[in-house]
Amino acid sequence: MAIRKVSLRIRFKSPEGKLVVAQPVYEVKGRLKPLWARVKGKPEFHPEAVYVLRYGTKWENVGQYIDALLSG
């Protein structure tokens, strides 16, 4: 069966050292806000974060740069 749904997430380590996977924050015009994650409903800036794609049970690291993410 083909995988039909791909989701974009942002991954970073919390101050306690736990790995956190959260939804990215979007601007009003629908563009991604660079390196911002929605944690417990509030947007937070995480300069150490990376974007990941999830499809099925697989996770693919796509890096920090939104331009490379959207052009590929």
C-alpha positions in Angstrom: 0.0 0.0 0.0 1.3 3.4 -0.9 2.0 6.0 1.7 -0.3 8.9 1.1 0.3 11.3 4.0 3.6 13.1 4.7 3.9 15.4 7.7 6.5 18.0 8.5 7.8 18.2 12.1 10.6 20.1 13.9 12.9 18.2 16.3 15.1 19.5 19.1 16.3 18.7 22.6 14.6 20.2 25.6 16.6 21.8 28.4 16.1 18.5 30.4 17.8 16.6 27.5 14.7 14.9 26.1 14.1 14.7 22.4 11.0 16.8 21.4 9.2 16.5 18.1 6.7 19.3 17.6 4.7 21.0 14.9 6.3 23.9 13.1 4.9 27.4 13.4 3.5 29.0 10.3 3.2 32.8 9.5 -0.1 34.4 8.6 0.6 33.9 4.8 1.2 30.2 5.3 5.0 30.3 5.1 7.1 28.5 7.7 8.5 30.6 10.5 12.2 29.5 10.5 13.1 27.3 13.5 10.0 28.0 15.5 8.1 25.1 17.1 4.7 25.0 18.8 5.2 23.5 22.2 2.2 23.0 24.5 0.3 25.4 22.2 2.8 28.2 22.4 5.4 29.2 19.8 9.1 28.9 20.8 12.3 29.7 19.0 14.8 26.8 18.8 18.0 27.7 16.8 19.3 24.1 17.3 16.3 22.4 15.8 16.1 20.5 12.6 13.1 19.7 10.3 12.0 16.1 9.8 9.5 14.5 7.4 7.4 11.6 8.6 5.8 9.2 6.2 4.4 6.0 7.5 6.7 4.8 10.2 9.8 6.4 8.6 11.4 9.6 9.7 13.7 11.6 7.3 16.0 14.4 8.6 15.9 17.3 6.1 18.0 19.9 8.0 17.6 23.4 9.3 17.2 25.4 6.1 13.7 26.0 4.8 14.8 26.9 1.3 16.4 23.4 0.8 13.3 21.8 2.3 10.8 23.5 0.1 12.8 23.3 -3.1 13.3 19.5 -3.0 
